[in-house]
Amino acid sequence: MTHAEAGERLGDSVRKLRKDKGMTLVELARAADLSHSFLSQLERGLSRPSMSSLHRIAQALGTTQPALMAAAEAGRAKVEVSLIRAGEGMPLENPGGTGRTLVAGSHALYPMLFVGAPDEWGDWYTHPAEEFIHVIAGSILVQLDAETHELLPGDTLYYPGDVPHRWRGVRGYGAETARLLFVQEGRR
């Protein structure tokens, strides 16, 4: 699937769920604290959301980011096995880097690969699904409510998604680019 096709499918899944919920674009924009024009472009596949924006859209629609991404794959045949080749997967906007999904379709787990990390703390995330982070390279700081954890290569962190959380890269001379495996439980 190309980046354009992925954007169109994600936009279609947002539009379908919004309409199923009986919401207008203006109502969704207000609930997600995003602009009406951005959501219109997203639904038409002309724009891609950041992970923060996708999180706010998912919360406003009563679902999760992985569920929205899985819904974008709904047009594909349901299979038990999902093979995603290097460089494939739905692209994810990641401040400070890139990201992509590592599984297609609706499954119990949603692994995502992020390369790079934001330089600053972003929005707090909460969602019903549990989450797991494994640091492949580089280092990040993860805030879980009032606690901050520095994760180095080989470290893992597992936490309930309803604990407010956010993350950013660790600055420093010679800091290696972060490569991170995030896995989120597939609850809707």
VMD Tcl script that builds the backbone (N, CA, C; Angstrom):
set m [mol new atoms 564]
animate dup $m
set s [atomselect $m all]
$s set {name element resname resid chain x y z} {
  {N N MET 1 A 0.842 -1.168 0.000}
  {CA C MET 1 A 0.000 0.000 0.000}
  {C C MET 1 A 0.890 1.235 0.000}
  {N N THR 2 A 0.583 2.187 -0.870}
  {CA C THR 2 A 1.363 3.421 -0.935}
  {C C THR 2 A 0.952 4.347 0.212}
  {N N HIS 3 A 1.773 5.379 0.446}
  {CA C HIS 3 A 1.446 6.366 1.476}
  {C C HIS 3 A 0.117 7.049 1.158}
  {N N ALA 4 A -0.131 7.345 -0.120}
  {CA C ALA 4 A -1.376 7.999 -0.522}
  {C C ALA 4 A -2.570 7.091 -0.250}
  {N N GLU 5 A -2.435 5.804 -0.598}
  {CA C GLU 5 A -3.522 4.855 -0.329}
  {C C GLU 5 A -3.783 4.725 1.165}
  {N N ALA 6 A -2.711 4.689 1.955}
  {CA C ALA 6 A -2.858 4.593 3.412}
  {C C ALA 6 A -3.602 5.818 3.945}
  {N N GLY 7 A -3.251 7.004 3.453}
  {CA C GLY 7 A -3.925 8.221 3.882}
  {C C GLY 7 A -5.399 8.219 3.513}
  {N N GLU 8 A -5.715 7.752 2.297}
  {CA C GLU 8 A -7.112 7.679 1.866}
  {C C GLU 8 A -7.896 6.701 2.730}
  {N N ARG 9 A -7.316 5.547 3.018}
  {CA C ARG 9 A -8.007 4.540 3.833}
  {C C ARG 9 A -8.227 5.031 5.260}
  {N N LEU 10 A -7.224 5.705 5.823}
  {CA C LEU 10 A -7.379 6.242 7.171}
  {C C LEU 10 A -8.470 7.307 7.181}
  {N N GLY 11 A -8.453 8.186 6.193}
  {CA C GLY 11 A -9.500 9.208 6.086}
  {C C GLY 11 A -10.880 8.594 5.958}
  {N N ASP 12 A -10.995 7.546 5.144}
  {CA C ASP 12 A -12.280 6.846 4.992}
  {C C ASP 12 A -12.749 6.254 6.316}
  {N N SER 13 A -11.816 5.661 7.085}
  {CA C SER 13 A -12.211 5.038 8.351}
  {C C SER 13 A -12.655 6.090 9.366}
  {N N VAL 14 A -11.989 7.253 9.382}
  {CA C VAL 14 A -12.409 8.337 10.279}
  {C C VAL 14 A -13.798 8.834 9.872}
  {N N ARG 15 A -14.004 9.072 8.571}
  {CA C ARG 15 A -15.303 9.557 8.092}
  {C C ARG 15 A -16.420 8.567 8.417}
  {N N LYS 16 A -16.173 7.283 8.165}
  {CA C LYS 16 A -17.204 6.270 8.427}
  {C C LYS 16 A -17.564 6.230 9.907}
  {N N LEU 17 A -16.571 6.211 10.781}
  {CA C LEU 17 A -16.851 6.152 12.220}
  {C C LEU 17 A -17.536 7.434 12.688}
  {N N ARG 18 A -17.112 8.588 12.164}
  {CA C ARG 18 A -17.753 9.862 12.523}
  {C C ARG 18 A -19.223 9.838 12.152}
  {N N LYS 19 A -19.518 9.374 10.933}
  {CA C LYS 19 A -20.912 9.319 10.490}
  {C C LYS 19 A -21.702 8.285 11.284}
  {N N ASP 20 A -21.074 7.137 11.586}
  {CA C ASP 20 A -21.739 6.117 12.413}
  {C C ASP 20 A -22.117 6.674 13.785}
  {N N LYS 21 A -21.299 7.596 14.286}
  {CA C LYS 21 A -21.553 8.222 15.594}
  {C C LYS 21 A -22.516 9.400 15.473}
  {N N GLY 22 A -22.931 9.739 14.236}
  {CA C GLY 22 A -23.853 10.846 14.017}
  {C C GLY 22 A -23.228 12.209 14.252}
  {N N MET 23 A -21.911 12.315 14.052}
  {CA C MET 23 A -21.207 13.578 14.281}
  {C C MET 23 A -20.950 14.296 12.968}
  {N N THR 24 A -21.001 15.611 13.011}
  {CA C THR 24 A -20.591 16.415 11.870}
  {C C THR 24 A -19.084 16.646 11.976}
  {N N LEU 25 A -18.492 17.139 10.898}
  {CA C LEU 25 A -17.074 17.495 10.937}
  {C C LEU 25 A -16.803 18.565 11.997}
  {N N VAL 26 A -17.701 19.518 12.099}
  {CA C VAL 26 A -17.541 20.602 13.072}
  {C C VAL 26 A -17.578 20.039 14.494}
  {N N GLU 27 A -18.489 19.102 14.753}
  {CA C GLU 27 A -18.578 18.497 16.093}
  {C C GLU 27 A -17.318 17.699 16.416}
  {N N LEU 28 A -16.828 16.941 15.447}
  {CA C LEU 28 A -15.601 16.179 15.672}
  {C C LEU 28 A -14.425 17.127 15.884}
  {N N ALA 29 A -14.352 18.182 15.089}
  {CA C ALA 29 A -13.265 19.148 15.235}
  {C C ALA 29 A -13.272 19.747 16.640}
  {N N ARG 30 A -14.438 20.111 17.128}
  {CA C ARG 30 A -14.551 20.691 18.463}
  {C C ARG 30 A -14.143 19.662 19.522}
  {N N ALA 31 A -14.644 18.444 19.405}
  {CA C ALA 31 A -14.357 17.396 20.399}
  {C C ALA 31 A -12.877 17.003 20.405}
  {N N ALA 32 A -12.235 17.045 19.243}
  {CA C ALA 32 A -10.816 16.652 19.132}
  {C C ALA 32 A -9.869 17.844 19.254}
  {N N ASP 33 A -10.425 19.041 19.358}
  {CA C ASP 33 A -9.632 20.274 19.426}
  {C C ASP 33 A -8.699 20.393 18.213}
  {N N LEU 34 A -9.290 20.150 17.045}
  {CA C LEU 34 A -8.585 20.274 15.769}
  {C C LEU 34 A -9.423 21.142 14.839}
  {N N SER 35 A -8.822 21.635 13.776}
  {CA C SER 35 A -9.572 22.496 12.861}
  {C C SER 35 A -10.467 21.663 11.942}
  {N N HIS 36 A -11.595 22.270 11.600}
  {CA C HIS 36 A -12.545 21.658 10.672}
  {C C HIS 36 A -11.873 21.396 9.328}
  {N N SER 37 A -11.063 22.358 8.856}
  {CA C SER 37 A -10.417 22.199 7.550}
  {C C SER 37 A -9.404 21.055 7.563}
  {N N PHE 38 A -8.660 20.892 8.663}
  {CA C PHE 38 A -7.711 19.783 8.758}
  {C C PHE 38 A -8.450 18.445 8.690}
  {N N LEU 39 A -9.542 18.315 9.447}
  {CA C LEU 39 A -10.300 17.063 9.429}
  {C C LEU 39 A -10.903 16.791 8.060}
  {N N SER 40 A -11.345 17.826 7.374}
  {CA C SER 40 A -11.870 17.656 6.025}
  {C C SER 40 A -10.788 17.121 5.094}
  {N N GLN 41 A -9.588 17.688 5.181}
  {CA C GLN 41 A -8.473 17.216 4.357}
  {C C GLN 41 A -8.087 15.780 4.738}
  {N N LEU 42 A -8.102 15.475 6.024}
  {CA C LEU 42 A -7.789 14.121 6.488}
  {C C LEU 42 A -8.776 13.115 5.903}
  {N N GLU 43 A -10.054 13.419 5.986}
  {CA C GLU 43 A -11.073 12.497 5.488}
  {C C GLU 43 A -10.986 12.297 3.983}
  {N N ARG 44 A -10.453 13.273 3.274}
  {CA C ARG 44 A -10.291 13.145 1.823}
  {C C ARG 44 A -8.937 12.562 1.434}
  {N N GLY 45 A -8.125 12.203 2.431}
  {CA C GLY 45 A -6.825 11.601 2.161}
  {C C GLY 45 A -5.773 12.602 1.729}
  {N N LEU 46 A -6.012 13.891 1.969}
  {CA C LEU 46 A -5.080 14.933 1.541}
  {C C LEU 46 A -4.107 15.328 2.645}
  {N N SER 47 A -4.353 14.851 3.843}
  {CA C SER 47 A -3.505 15.183 4.977}
  {C C SER 47 A -3.423 13.964 5.889}
  {N N ARG 48 A -2.290 13.853 6.593}
  {CA C ARG 48 A -2.131 12.762 7.558}
  {C C ARG 48 A -1.996 13.365 8.946}
  {N N PRO 49 A -2.606 12.728 9.937}
  {CA C PRO 49 A -2.519 13.271 11.292}
  {C C PRO 49 A -1.217 12.866 11.977}
  {N N SER 50 A -0.798 13.693 12.917}
  {CA C SER 50 A 0.296 13.291 13.808}
  {C C SER 50 A -0.282 12.245 14.762}
  {N N MET 51 A 0.579 11.579 15.505}
  {CA C MET 51 A 0.085 10.604 16.477}
  {C C MET 51 A -0.762 11.312 17.539}
  {N N SER 52 A -0.392 12.530 17.893}
  {CA C SER 52 A -1.163 13.308 18.859}
  {C C SER 52 A -2.555 13.623 18.306}
  {N N SER 53 A -2.623 14.068 17.053}
  {CA C SER 53 A -3.923 14.378 16.440}
  {C C SER 53 A -4.762 13.117 16.282}
  {N N LEU 54 A -4.136 12.020 15.871}
  {CA C LEU 54 A -4.874 10.765 15.712}
  {C C LEU 54 A -5.416 10.296 17.060}
  {N N HIS 55 A -4.643 10.497 18.118}
  {CA C HIS 55 A -5.102 10.145 19.465}
  {C C HIS 55 A -6.335 10.964 19.843}
  {N N ARG 56 A -6.289 12.267 19.586}
  {CA C ARG 56 A -7.429 13.123 19.925}
  {C C ARG 56 A -8.660 12.772 19.096}
  {N N ILE 57 A -8.453 12.438 17.822}
  {CA C ILE 57 A -9.570 12.020 16.970}
  {C C ILE 57 A -10.165 10.718 17.506}
  {N N ALA 58 A -9.300 9.762 17.829}
  {CA C ALA 58 A -9.770 8.473 18.350}
  {C C ALA 58 A -10.563 8.664 19.637}
  {N N GLN 59 A -10.048 9.476 20.558}
  {CA C GLN 59 A -10.769 9.710 21.816}
  {C C GLN 59 A -12.124 10.355 21.556}
  {N N ALA 60 A -12.176 11.324 20.657}
  {CA C ALA 60 A -13.439 11.997 20.352}
  {C C ALA 60 A -14.450 11.040 19.734}
  {N N LEU 61 A -13.941 10.013 19.034}
  {CA C LEU 61 A -14.820 9.025 18.399}
  {C C LEU 61 A -15.054 7.794 19.282}
  {N N GLY 62 A -14.466 7.797 20.483}
  {CA C GLY 62 A -14.680 6.690 21.424}
  {C C GLY 62 A -13.939 5.424 21.044}
  {N N THR 63 A -12.756 5.575 20.444}
  {CA C THR 63 A -11.975 4.417 20.026}
  {C C THR 63 A -10.493 4.685 20.313}
  {N N THR 64 A -9.615 3.895 19.717}
  {CA C THR 64 A -8.178 4.055 19.915}
  {C C THR 64 A -7.479 4.272 18.570}
  {N N GLN 65 A -6.233 4.751 18.633}
  {CA C GLN 65 A -5.447 4.932 17.409}
  {C C GLN 65 A -5.318 3.615 16.641}
  {N N PRO 66 A -4.910 2.510 17.301}
  {CA C PRO 66 A -4.785 1.252 16.549}
  {C C PRO 66 A -6.094 0.797 15.923}
  {N N ALA 67 A -7.217 1.042 16.601}
  {CA C ALA 67 A -8.501 0.641 16.025}
  {C C ALA 67 A -8.805 1.448 14.770}
  {N N LEU 68 A -8.467 2.741 14.767}
  {CA C LEU 68 A -8.660 3.552 13.557}
  {C C LEU 68 A -7.769 3.054 12.423}
  {N N MET 69 A -6.519 2.725 12.767}
  {CA C MET 69 A -5.600 2.232 11.739}
  {C C MET 69 A -6.051 0.860 11.223}
  {N N ALA 70 A -6.569 0.016 12.116}
  {CA C ALA 70 A -7.067 -1.296 11.693}
  {C C ALA 70 A -8.294 -1.130 10.796}
  {N N ALA 71 A -9.144 -0.167 11.127}
  {CA C ALA 71 A -10.325 0.081 10.297}
  {C C ALA 71 A -9.911 0.515 8.897}
  {N N ALA 72 A -8.777 1.199 8.786}
  {CA C ALA 72 A -8.269 1.606 7.478}
  {C C ALA 72 A -7.869 0.393 6.647}
  {N N GLU 73 A -7.580 -0.710 7.303}
  {CA C GLU 73 A -7.207 -1.947 6.620}
  {C C GLU 73 A -8.414 -2.838 6.355}
  {N N ALA 74 A -9.595 -2.429 6.817}
  {CA C ALA 74 A -10.776 -3.286 6.766}
  {C C ALA 74 A -11.140 -3.744 5.360}
  {N N GLY 75 A -10.785 -2.966 4.349}
  {CA C GLY 75 A -11.102 -3.346 2.978}
  {C C GLY 75 A -10.281 -4.513 2.475}
  {N N ARG 76 A -9.204 -4.808 3.173}
  {CA C ARG 76 A -8.352 -5.923 2.769}
  {C C ARG 76 A -8.918 -7.217 3.341}
  {N N ALA 77 A -8.625 -8.309 2.708}
  {CA C ALA 77 A -9.119 -9.602 3.168}
  {C C ALA 77 A -8.580 -9.905 4.564}
  {N N LYS 78 A -9.442 -10.463 5.420}
  {CA C LYS 78 A -9.038 -10.831 6.780}
  {C C LYS 78 A -8.142 -12.055 6.704}
  {N N VAL 79 A -6.966 -11.924 7.291}
  {CA C VAL 79 A -6.032 -13.042 7.333}
  {C C VAL 79 A -5.476 -13.140 8.738}
  {N N GLU 80 A -5.100 -14.325 9.125}
  {CA C GLU 80 A -4.511 -14.538 10.440}
  {C C GLU 80 A -3.048 -14.135 10.456}
  {N N VAL 81 A -2.385 -14.227 9.294}
  {CA C VAL 81 A -0.967 -13.916 9.198}
  {C C VAL 81 A -0.814 -12.580 8.491}
  {N N SER 82 A 0.014 -11.714 9.045}
  {CA C SER 82 A 0.259 -10.411 8.436}
  {C C SER 82 A 1.760 -10.271 8.205}
  {N N LEU 83 A 2.158 -10.174 6.959}
  {CA C LEU 83 A 3.560 -9.972 6.609}
  {C C LEU 83 A 3.725 -8.532 6.129}
  {N N ILE 84 A 4.531 -7.785 6.841}
  {CA C ILE 84 A 4.848 -6.409 6.457}
  {C C ILE 84 A 6.336 -6.383 6.135}
  {N N ARG 85 A 6.661 -6.096 4.912}
  {CA C ARG 85 A 8.055 -6.039 4.484}
  {C C ARG 85 A 8.708 -4.747 4.961}
  {N N ALA 86 A 10.029 -4.744 4.998}
  {CA C ALA 86 A 10.785 -3.559 5.387}
  {C C ALA 86 A 10.328 -2.364 4.561}
  {N N GLY 87 A 10.046 -1.257 5.227}
  {CA C GLY 87 A 9.608 -0.055 4.539}
  {C C GLY 87 A 8.123 0.001 4.258}
  {N N GLU 88 A 7.398 -1.100 4.510}
  {CA C GLU 88 A 5.952 -1.103 4.298}
  {C C GLU 88 A 5.261 -0.785 5.618}
  {N N GLY 89 A 3.963 -0.892 5.646}
  {CA C GLY 89 A 3.163 -0.573 6.818}
  {C C GLY 89 A 2.590 0.823 6.683}
  {N N MET 90 A 1.516 1.074 7.421}
  {CA C MET 90 A 0.886 2.386 7.377}
  {C C MET 90 A 1.830 3.411 8.003}
  {N N PRO 91 A 2.142 4.481 7.265}
  {CA C PRO 91 A 3.041 5.500 7.818}
  {C C PRO 91 A 2.369 6.248 8.962}
  {N N LEU 92 A 3.160 6.583 9.959}
  {CA C LEU 92 A 2.676 7.320 11.119}
  {C C LEU 92 A 3.472 8.604 11.239}
  {N N GLU 93 A 2.799 9.698 11.473}
  {CA C GLU 93 A 3.487 10.966 11.692}
  {C C GLU 93 A 4.083 10.920 13.095}
  {N N ASN 94 A 5.350 11.219 13.211}
  {CA C ASN 94 A 6.059 11.181 14.479}
  {C C ASN 94 A 6.914 12.432 14.589}
  {N N PRO 95 A 6.552 13.373 15.486}
  {CA C PRO 95 A 7.396 14.563 15.629}
  {C C PRO 95 A 8.836 14.148 15.933}
  {N N GLY 96 A 9.759 14.634 15.156}
  {CA C GLY 96 A 11.159 14.294 15.373}
  {C C GLY 96 A 11.607 13.050 14.642}
  {N N GLY 97 A 10.757 12.463 13.814}
  {CA C GLY 97 A 11.157 11.255 13.109}
  {C C GLY 97 A 10.044 10.686 12.254}
  {N N THR 98 A 10.089 9.375 12.072}
  {CA C THR 98 A 9.091 8.672 11.269}
  {C C THR 98 A 8.545 7.495 12.059}
  {N N GLY 99 A 7.469 6.955 11.571}
  {CA C GLY 99 A 6.892 5.776 12.189}
  {C C GLY 99 A 6.093 4.998 11.177}
  {N N ARG 100 A 5.826 3.729 11.510}
  {CA C ARG 100 A 4.986 2.907 10.643}
  {C C ARG 100 A 4.439 1.735 11.452}
  {N N THR 101 A 3.285 1.254 11.046}
  {CA C THR 101 A 2.708 0.081 11.681}
  {C C THR 101 A 3.460 -1.152 11.196}
  {N N LEU 102 A 3.477 -2.167 12.032}
  {CA C LEU 102 A 4.180 -3.404 11.695}
  {C C LEU 102 A 3.243 -4.587 11.549}
  {N N VAL 103 A 1.948 -4.334 11.479}
  {CA C VAL 103 A 0.950 -5.367 11.246}
  {C C VAL 103 A -0.201 -4.731 10.480}
  {N N ALA 104 A -0.832 -5.498 9.631}
  {CA C ALA 104 A -1.981 -5.006 8.868}
  {C C ALA 104 A -3.238 -5.702 9.364}
  {N N GLY 105 A -4.323 -4.972 9.390}
  {CA C GLY 105 A -5.598 -5.543 9.776}
  {C C GLY 105 A -5.860 -5.446 11.266}
  {N N SER 106 A -6.915 -6.126 11.684}
  {CA C SER 106 A -7.366 -6.099 13.073}
  {C C SER 106 A -6.786 -7.295 13.812}
  {N N HIS 107 A -5.997 -7.032 14.842}
  {CA C HIS 107 A -5.323 -8.090 15.597}
  {C C HIS 107 A -5.321 -7.755 17.084}
  {N N ALA 108 A -4.871 -8.672 17.903}
  {CA C ALA 108 A -4.821 -8.483 19.353}
  {C C ALA 108 A -3.730 -7.505 19.767}
  {N N LEU 109 A -2.692 -7.356 18.951}
  {CA C LEU 109 A -1.578 -6.464 19.245}
  {C C LEU 109 A -1.288 -5.576 18.043}
  {N N TYR 110 A -0.873 -4.337 18.314}
  {CA C TYR 110 A -0.527 -3.398 17.263}
  {C C TYR 110 A 0.898 -2.895 17.478}
  {N N PRO 111 A 1.888 -3.565 16.880}
  {CA C PRO 111 A 3.262 -3.071 16.988}
  {C C PRO 111 A 3.505 -1.932 16.006}
  {N N MET 112 A 4.285 -0.948 16.470}
  {CA C MET 112 A 4.638 0.210 15.649}
  {C C MET 112 A 6.120 0.487 15.842}
  {N N LEU 113 A 6.807 0.838 14.767}
  {CA C LEU 113 A 8.223 1.183 14.820}
  {C C LEU 113 A 8.353 2.689 14.662}
  {N N PHE 114 A 9.070 3.317 15.593}
  {CA C PHE 114 A 9.357 4.746 15.505}
  {C C PHE 114 A 10.855 4.927 15.390}
  {N N VAL 115 A 11.268 5.769 14.464}
  {CA C VAL 115 A 12.676 6.129 14.297}
  {C C VAL 115 A 12.749 7.635 14.516}
  {N N GLY 116 A 13.533 8.039 15.503}
  {CA C GLY 116 A 13.582 9.439 15.897}
  {C C GLY 116 A 12.594 9.676 17.024}
  {N N ALA 117 A 12.749 10.796 17.687}
  {CA C ALA 117 A 11.887 11.125 18.820}
  {C C ALA 117 A 11.714 12.628 18.903}
  {N N PRO 118 A 10.579 13.065 19.431}
  {CA C PRO 118 A 10.398 14.510 19.595}
  {C C PRO 118 A 11.423 15.073 20.576}
  {N N ASP 119 A 11.804 16.336 20.380}
  {CA C ASP 119 A 12.759 16.999 21.264}
  {C C ASP 119 A 12.109 17.528 22.537}
  {N N GLU 120 A 10.823 17.751 22.483}
  {CA C GLU 120 A 10.082 18.337 23.606}
  {C C GLU 120 A 8.960 17.395 24.034}
  {N N TRP 121 A 8.497 17.580 25.268}
  {CA C TRP 121 A 7.333 16.824 25.718}
  {C C TRP 121 A 6.129 17.242 24.887}
  {N N GLY 122 A 5.339 16.283 24.472}
  {CA C GLY 122 A 4.120 16.559 23.721}
  {C C GLY 122 A 2.900 16.380 24.608}
  {N N ASP 123 A 1.785 16.114 23.975}
  {CA C ASP 123 A 0.537 15.901 24.694}
  {C C ASP 123 A 0.609 14.649 25.558}
  {N N TRP 124 A -0.191 14.631 26.601}
  {CA C TRP 124 A -0.360 13.433 27.411}
  {C C TRP 124 A -1.321 12.506 26.678}
  {N N TYR 125 A -1.061 11.213 26.730}
  {CA C TYR 125 A -1.927 10.212 26.125}
  {C C TYR 125 A -2.570 9.380 27.222}
  {N N THR 126 A -3.813 9.028 27.022}
  {CA C THR 126 A -4.484 7.998 27.813}
  {C C THR 126 A -5.377 7.236 26.842}
  {N N HIS 127 A -5.504 5.944 27.055}
  {CA C HIS 127 A -6.349 5.098 26.222}
  {C C HIS 127 A -6.606 3.807 26.994}
  {N N PRO 128 A -7.599 3.033 26.607}
  {CA C PRO 128 A -7.922 1.825 27.373}
  {C C PRO 128 A -6.925 0.673 27.199}
  {N N ALA 129 A -6.102 0.719 26.191}
  {CA C ALA 129 A -5.214 -0.410 25.881}
  {C C ALA 129 A -3.887 -0.316 26.629}
  {N N GLU 130 A -3.361 -1.473 27.030}
  {CA C GLU 130 A -2.045 -1.521 27.648}
  {C C GLU 130 A -0.984 -1.299 26.580}
  {N N GLU 131 A 0.200 -0.845 27.014}
  {CA C GLU 131 A 1.241 -0.494 26.053}
  {C C GLU 131 A 2.600 -1.010 26.532}
  {N N PHE 132 A 3.447 -1.305 25.557}
  {CA C PHE 132 A 4.787 -1.845 25.802}
  {C C PHE 132 A 5.751 -1.079 24.904}
  {N N ILE 133 A 6.901 -0.686 25.452}
  {CA C ILE 133 A 7.941 -0.005 24.664}
  {C C ILE 133 A 9.242 -0.787 24.816}
  {N N HIS 134 A 9.926 -1.020 23.708}
  {CA C HIS 134 A 11.262 -1.614 23.721}
  {C C HIS 134 A 12.177 -0.670 22.945}
  {N N VAL 135 A 13.278 -0.273 23.572}
  {CA C VAL 135 A 14.235 0.623 22.926}
  {C C VAL 135 A 15.273 -0.225 22.193}
  {N N ILE 136 A 15.334 -0.068 20.889}
  {CA C ILE 136 A 16.291 -0.790 20.054}
  {C C ILE 136 A 17.611 -0.025 20.015}
  {N N ALA 137 A 17.523 1.299 19.876}
  {CA C ALA 137 A 18.721 2.158 19.815}
  {C C ALA 137 A 18.361 3.528 20.352}
  {N N GLY 138 A 19.384 4.287 20.760}
  {CA C GLY 138 A 19.152 5.621 21.300}
  {C C GLY 138 A 18.579 5.540 22.703}
  {N N SER 139 A 17.968 6.628 23.131}
  {CA C SER 139 A 17.336 6.637 24.450}
  {C C SER 139 A 16.186 7.631 24.447}
  {N N ILE 140 A 15.224 7.373 25.326}
  {CA C ILE 140 A 14.059 8.248 25.457}
  {C C ILE 140 A 13.735 8.427 26.934}
  {N N LEU 141 A 12.971 9.471 27.195}
  {CA C LEU 141 A 12.382 9.681 28.509}
  {C C LEU 141 A 10.890 9.428 28.376}
  {N N VAL 142 A 10.328 8.683 29.312}
  {CA C VAL 142 A 8.895 8.406 29.323}
  {C C VAL 142 A 8.337 8.890 30.659}
  {N N GLN 143 A 7.324 9.742 30.586}
  {CA C GLN 143 A 6.633 10.168 31.800}
  {C C GLN 143 A 5.365 9.348 31.942}
  {N N LEU 144 A 5.231 8.723 33.096}
  {CA C LEU 144 A 4.011 8.007 33.467}
  {C C LEU 144 A 3.444 8.743 34.667}
  {N N ASP 145 A 2.455 9.586 34.424}
  {CA C ASP 145 A 1.878 10.428 35.452}
  {C C ASP 145 A 2.988 11.281 36.062}
  {N N ALA 146 A 3.371 11.069 37.314}
  {CA C ALA 146 A 4.389 11.904 37.953}
  {C C ALA 146 A 5.789 11.303 37.880}
  {N N GLU 147 A 5.931 10.081 37.366}
  {CA C GLU 147 A 7.237 9.414 37.289}
  {C C GLU 147 A 7.861 9.595 35.907}
  {N N THR 148 A 9.177 9.772 35.877}
  {CA C THR 148 A 9.905 9.845 34.610}
  {C C THR 148 A 10.934 8.721 34.584}
  {N N HIS 149 A 10.945 7.978 33.477}
  {CA C HIS 149 A 11.875 6.861 33.299}
  {C C HIS 149 A 12.741 7.132 32.076}
  {N N GLU 150 A 14.054 6.950 32.224}
  {CA C GLU 150 A 14.938 7.009 31.068}
  {C C GLU 150 A 15.129 5.585 30.569}
  {N N LEU 151 A 14.845 5.367 29.296}
  {CA C LEU 151 A 14.993 4.044 28.697}
  {C C LEU 151 A 16.182 4.064 27.750}
  {N N LEU 152 A 17.059 3.083 27.915}
  {CA C LEU 152 A 18.266 2.930 27.107}
  {C C LEU 152 A 18.125 1.708 26.208}
  {N N PRO 153 A 19.039 1.510 25.251}
  {CA C PRO 153 A 18.941 0.346 24.368}
  {C C PRO 153 A 18.806 -0.959 25.167}
  {N N GLY 154 A 17.826 -1.750 24.764}
  {CA C GLY 154 A 17.548 -3.022 25.434}
  {C C GLY 154 A 16.524 -2.916 26.538}
  {N N ASP 155 A 16.209 -1.691 27.014}
  {CA C ASP 155 A 15.218 -1.514 28.077}
  {C C ASP 155 A 13.808 -1.677 27.527}
  {N N THR 156 A 12.911 -2.120 28.401}
  {CA C THR 156 A 11.495 -2.217 28.071}
  {C C THR 156 A 10.679 -1.568 29.167}
  {N N LEU 157 A 9.498 -1.123 28.813}
  {CA C LEU 157 A 8.566 -0.520 29.766}
  {C C LEU 157 A 7.167 -0.976 29.384}
  {N N TYR 158 A 6.422 -1.434 30.370}
  {CA C TYR 158 A 5.056 -1.913 30.162}
  {C C TYR 158 A 4.163 -1.166 31.133}
  {N N TYR 159 A 3.018 -0.656 30.671}
  {CA C TYR 159 A 2.154 0.123 31.548}
  {C C TYR 159 A 0.713 0.115 31.032}
  {N N PRO 160 A -0.230 0.355 31.944}
  {CA C PRO 160 A -1.628 0.477 31.523}
  {C C PRO 160 A -1.823 1.781 30.760}
  {N N GLY 161 A -2.578 1.736 29.691}
  {CA C GLY 161 A -2.778 2.922 28.866}
  {C C GLY 161 A -3.573 4.022 29.536}
  {N N ASP 162 A -4.309 3.680 30.608}
  {CA C ASP 162 A -5.094 4.725 31.272}
  {C C ASP 162 A -4.257 5.581 32.217}
  {N N VAL 163 A -2.973 5.235 32.397}
  {CA C VAL 163 A -2.048 6.093 33.128}
  {C C VAL 163 A -1.596 7.185 32.157}
  {N N PRO 164 A -1.769 8.470 32.507}
  {CA C PRO 164 A -1.312 9.520 31.590}
  {C C PRO 164 A 0.180 9.329 31.266}
  {N N HIS 165 A 0.498 9.350 29.973}
  {CA C HIS 165 A 1.876 9.103 29.555}
  {C C HIS 165 A 2.236 9.939 28.331}
  {N N ARG 166 A 3.542 10.192 28.204}
  {CA C ARG 166 A 4.102 10.890 27.046}
  {C C ARG 166 A 5.594 10.589 27.017}
  {N N TRP 167 A 6.236 10.899 25.879}
  {CA C TRP 167 A 7.655 10.578 25.734}
  {C C TRP 167 A 8.365 11.590 24.857}
  {N N ARG 168 A 9.675 11.606 25.010}
  {CA C ARG 168 A 10.515 12.456 24.174}
  {C C ARG 168 A 11.914 11.861 24.128}
  {N N GLY 169 A 12.711 12.334 23.172}
  {CA C GLY 169 A 14.091 11.887 23.061}
  {C C GLY 169 A 14.966 12.491 24.148}
  {N N VAL 170 A 16.124 11.903 24.314}
  {CA C VAL 170 A 17.114 12.423 25.250}
  {C C VAL 170 A 18.129 13.212 24.445}
  {N N ARG 171 A 18.320 14.450 24.801}
  {CA C ARG 171 A 19.274 15.301 24.105}
  {C C ARG 171 A 20.674 15.037 24.636}
  {N N GLY 172 A 21.631 15.319 23.822}
  {CA C GLY 172 A 23.003 15.201 24.297}
  {C C GLY 172 A 23.961 15.049 23.143}
  {N N TYR 173 A 25.184 15.359 23.410}
  {CA C TYR 173 A 26.221 15.266 22.394}
  {C C TYR 173 A 26.356 13.814 21.945}
  {N N GLY 174 A 26.298 13.602 20.661}
  {CA C GLY 174 A 26.481 12.268 20.109}
  {C C GLY 174 A 25.318 11.328 20.353}
  {N N ALA 175 A 24.168 11.861 20.747}
  {CA C ALA 175 A 23.016 10.990 21.019}
  {C C ALA 175 A 22.622 10.243 19.748}
  {N N GLU 176 A 22.486 8.940 19.877}
  {CA C GLU 176 A 22.092 8.093 18.756}
  {C C GLU 176 A 20.609 8.271 18.470}
  {N N THR 177 A 20.224 8.193 17.203}
  {CA C THR 177 A 18.820 8.286 16.830}
  {C C THR 177 A 18.041 7.156 17.488}
  {N N ALA 178 A 16.936 7.520 18.100}
  {CA C ALA 178 A 16.107 6.530 18.780}
  {C C ALA 178 A 15.415 5.628 17.761}
  {N N ARG 179 A 15.418 4.332 18.032}
  {CA C ARG 179 A 14.645 3.333 17.281}
  {C C ARG 179 A 13.841 2.594 18.322}
  {N N LEU 180 A 12.511 2.688 18.221}
  {CA C LEU 180 A 11.635 2.231 19.279}
  {C C LEU 180 A 10.549 1.307 18.744}
  {N N LEU 181 A 10.305 0.238 19.467}
  {CA C LEU 181 A 9.186 -0.648 19.172}
  {C C LEU 181 A 8.117 -0.381 20.218}
  {N N PHE 182 A 6.987 0.144 19.774}
  {CA C PHE 182 A 5.812 0.333 20.638}
  {C C PHE 182 A 4.816 -0.771 20.275}
  {N N VAL 183 A 4.231 -1.401 21.279}
  {CA C VAL 183 A 3.181 -2.385 21.032}
  {C C VAL 183 A 1.989 -2.004 21.902}
  {N N GLN 184 A 0.850 -1.844 21.260}
  {CA C GLN 184 A -0.363 -1.510 21.983}
  {C C GLN 184 A -1.356 -2.656 21.843}
  {N N GLU 185 A -2.031 -2.924 22.942}
  {CA C GLU 185 A -3.075 -3.951 22.952}
  {C C GLU 185 A -4.188 -3.542 21.998}
  {N N GLY 186 A -4.823 -4.503 21.375}
  {CA C GLY 186 A -5.807 -4.237 20.353}
  {C C GLY 186 A -7.226 -3.987 20.818}
  {N N ARG 187 A -7.417 -3.469 22.030}
  {CA C ARG 187 A -8.784 -3.136 22.484}
  {C C ARG 187 A -9.337 -2.005 21.638}
  {N N ARG 188 A -10.646 -1.999 21.502}
  {CA C ARG 188 A -11.298 -0.911 20.758}
  {C C ARG 188 A -11.904 0.066 21.685}
}
mol reanalyze $m
mol bondsrecalc $m
mol representation Tube
mol addrep $m
